[in-house]
Each structure stands twice: as C-alpha cells, then as structure tokens.
C-alpha cells in the first residue's frame, strides 16, 4: 500500500499523490477565507485543522482530526467579530487595542460555557466539549464529531413533517437532556431545526452552543437569531431570559415538525399575532398537544410554560386523560384498543428515559403496566414527576462519579489535563464546593460594562438593582464595572440588590504638555483624563491672554490621584497697558504774517491750530483741512 495523507476536506486518508480527494472531491490548494485558520494547520500538537464549516460573530467551527486517538472532531475557535483580526497565513490573532477588555470578558464567558459542557460529557443528546485549550492568543474548544444530518434535512427526507407518534418516541430523552442543561445553568437560546442533529441511530443531538451575547440583539456582538424559533425576549437586551426562553424554542420546533410550516417570527407576532394553532393546520395533531405548543409559544414570558418539566407534564398528562376516556365501540374492538392503550404516551416517555439512562436493565414488566392501567390519573402524574426527578438525580450523581466506556475513558484521559491547564492560562472563576445560593435568575457578567447604562437597563423592569462602590483601576476606564458581588451564573432572586465595584480610572495620570495651548483646550484635555485641577490667572506679558503659562507640577510627570490633591493651572490674564495721547505740534510764529502752503493769509493774522482726532481708530476730517506744518530753514 502506498503512502497516504489526510484530506482537509473530509479528514479521511487518501493516496499521497492524489491532488483531489476521491472521497469528498476536495482539491489541494483550494482557496479559503484568510480571516480564519488555513487548512492543514496543527494546534496544540494534537489536532489538525481542516476546512471551516460555519461561523458567527463569536467564532468559527472547523472540521478537525485528533492525532492522539485517530478520529474526527469539531474545533471551535473563539474569534469575536470586530474585536480582533488575523493576518493571512498567521494563526496568531491580533486583538484591537480599544477592545482588549471586552475581548477578554467574552472569552472568559466562552471558556466557562465550554467547561460546563465538558463536565456534562456523559449526558446523551448533546455535543459535549472534549477538550479546551488556549493558544494563538485565543481559546479553542473541541467537540465530538456527529455522524448525522440536521433536523431540517431529516424532515426533507420525511415529507417535511412527522406525526405526533413519531415525535413522542424521539423527543422524551431529548427533553430530559434539555432539563439537565437548565439544571447546570446553561440556557441554549438557539434551539431550532438547524441546531438539532439526527444521528444514524435516529437519536437527537443538540448543537450550536454560543455565549448569550450572540443570541441577543443590540449587544456587544452581531447577533445570530433563528427567526421563528427565537423567543421575544431575545429581541430586547433589557428583557430577562431563562428556561422559558428555551421552552419557546423547543415548542416552535415541535410546531415546525408537526405542521410542516415554520412559525411566524416573534417581532411579527408582536405586531399582529395571527399564528394558527397546529391542530387548525393539521387535524391529525391531538388537540391537547396543539394547545400545549401554543402555551409554550406565548409572547409574554409570564404567560408561558416556565420549564421543560412543566412542558412534559402538560404534553403527556393530557394525553393520558384523553386516552383513558371510555370509547363507545364494540367489545371485541374495545379489548383490542385496551391492549394498545397499555403503553400510553406518558408511560412511553417514562420508559424511554429510563431505558436511555440505564441501558440493559428491565425496569418495566408487563405486570407493572397492567397495574398502572388501574391506577387513578393523579397517581400516574405523581409517578411520572417522581421518575423524572429520579432520572435527573441519577444522572447528576453519574456526572460526579461514573464508569465510562473505553472510548470515553480514552477521550477523558487525553482531554481532562488540557482543560485544567486552560484555566491556568485564562483567568476564570474557580468552582467551589460551598453551597450555591438559590434563586429564579442567573447573575449576568457585568465586568467591563458601563455602570450607568447597565444600571438603567437592569433596573428598568425591576429585575436587578445595582449599588456601587468606587475604586481605582489601572485596567478599566472610569465608569466601567471592575468587580461584582455575585459571580456570573450565580442564582439570585429577582429584584435583589447586588453591589458592584466601579472604576475611578487609574490611580495616577501623566500630566499632559501645556505649551502653546489655551486654557479652554487644556482643561478640556484634563477633563477627558479625569485629572482634578483648578485655575489661577497671572500677569505675564510674554503670553497672550488665555494661554496656559505654567503648572504647579511639571508636565510629563505622574500625578497621584490617591492623595486628593489638585493640579493648579496658571494662565495669562494681562490688563490693557495705558497709552498717552500725542501732543499737538504748534509751529513757531514768524514776525511777519503767516502764510499757509496755499499762499493765503489766515484771518486776523493767526494760525489755525491743528487739532488731533479724539479717537485714534476714527479719522475725523474737518470741513477745511488744516495746513501742514511749516518747514523752516535754520
């Protein structure tokens, strides 16, 4: 067998001499977007980067290959749009000087999100983070590669829609996974047919995790909103988001699957809500399912289903009520129908969840099913809720200490040390064994945000109140939040007051040069720097009025703000100098009669005196101009 090498288009081996891959048709030297990593680049001495698959304002996702265990992976690079750039052919990212603080704050959120997903590596129906490392002035997350298609493509292969029976078989374990995400303080905000994959085993996988900034309009980064599936609160940065946000998304997905039609986007519904109920579009959809979906897509969060547990209860509880009603049919058909009703939608949900979390165990026997059929509806509901809570508890315990299969163990051995190392390179909040406070909301990340604007935004609907204390900071400009009492993601009760530390700016400022500057221009410069000062006028005819003459401290030196002193600025304020009026020149008189230059004698033999104008700036011309002074020969 000849020499082989990896194809960057599909990460499969091909003959070394082949310029075009026989598997995917990717040709060597294919042009790529130079803003992103060049195919074939090696990262962390373990991963080979392939073609870029997709990107948004948070970063880019590449096809990759793990050399350590020899398998395909997905590599996510944090590269926020507008905050950094990359030179062609250079993996290193250059951060814009003006956005360094924002870049680091969002990178910390990106890293924290992927650390949480890494801890959920053994939860089914998501793409967990397998590895996390920092290099090239940014952070990379590595995910498991999915062999499957998006739900959009899956629906195209199934006449564009699915029946409620198919949905009730596919989605129960997906609901459980979504509930586990919420219990770990992870809100997806982008549940849609484009972020849900269907594997070759007909299982659902949730992908497309991103930081909250990307999923909300009017924030630091351009948003990526999935119209029709995004909740109304995602279109207003000041509105609270939570588990109910994902409830809207999953109900919108159910609407699309059952009706074959994409629901109207939230802003259009806010203007004119003419969205038809699913049952009105497809009469085969059970009425109770249609009603629950519309309840989950309520435009106002307070009217909507609050969490996944409530959603599942409403979906399958009403299904049980409808199916247990007596149907007037012939006895032979009644007996046959009763056999079919032994496994109801609600019992199917319970069985599927248990089977998924405890594969190989036989928890439900035919005898138990017959007993359940004779139990009253309230008891069945209680059993369902108990089972769901037990499943969640078991999975959480398994996350803390669980035996992994060999493949997962290999991934954990190669990935876990790198994740730990990443937290050393990137400043993150370490996890604590102390009991976390409870509440109905999660603390947002306020570091680097403007205090006044954030305070106004959060307090607008009474969700969170901020109290401030001020301190100097060499890193943050004045007015920006530099610390917060509750760390990001910490639960709290709505309406709580949280103390934050606001920057007063640096503790010392270099005094700017004052030469050739007017008082107005110089004090404006001092105001921008936040340097305290007072002014004093002096007389100095070497400077024009209004020009800065000197300072109480030399320009170029650092002014210590912690001493509470002020810089004194001296400026010229010179009084106007007094000038004496010119003395009129009287020519000496001759013994003879005076003769003017025009040769005529003055009346009375006297000269007409020359009177200077009263105002130097105004020339007063007399009716008869005076004769010029006589020039006398000595």
Secondary structure, 3 states (H helix, E strand, C coil): CCCEEECCCCCCEEECCCCECCCCCCECCCCCCCCCCCCCCEECCCEEEEEEEEECCCEEEEEEEECCCCEEEEEEEECCCCCEEECCCCCCEEECHHHHHHHHHHHHHHHHHHHHHHHCCCCCCECCEEEEEEECCEEEEEEECCCEEEHHHHHHCCCCCCCHHHHHHHCHHHHHHHHHHHHCCCCCCCCCCCCEEEECCCCEEECCCCCHHHHCCCCCCCCCCCCCCCCHHHHCCCCCCCHHHHHHHHHHHHHHHHHCCCCCCHHHHHHCCCCCCHHHHCCCCCHHHHHHHHHHCCCCHHHCCCCHHHHHHHHHHHHHHHHCCCCCCCHHHHHHHHHHCCCCHHHHHHHHHHHHHCCCCCCCCHHHHHHHHCCCHHHHHHHHHHHHHHHHHHHHHHHHCCCCCHHHHHHHHHHHHHHHHHHHHCCCCCCCCCCCCCCCEECCCCCCCEHHHHHHHHHCCCCEEEEEEEECCCCCCCCEEEEECCCCCCEECCCEEEEEEEECCCCEEECCCCCCCEHHHHHHHHHHHCCCEEEEEECCCCCCCCEEEEECCCCCCEEEHHHCCCEEEEEECCCCCCCCCCCCCCCCCCCCCCECCCCCECHHHCCCCCCCCCCCCCCCCCCCCCCCCCCCCC
